[in-house]
Amino acid sequence: MGGTIELESAGLRLGSTARLVLAEFRSDHEGTNPELRPPG
């Protein structure tokens, strides 16, 4: 899907961060959820 997965640790017992980054997806479909529609 053209994305990346990033994992970062602040240290033992200090917590971790996981980041999933996906490439932009464009569609001609309007859909029903306004939050998923591209701006314009």
Secondary structure as UniProt FT lines:
FT   STRAND          4..9
FT   TURN            12..14
FT   STRAND          16..21
FT   HELIX           34..36
//
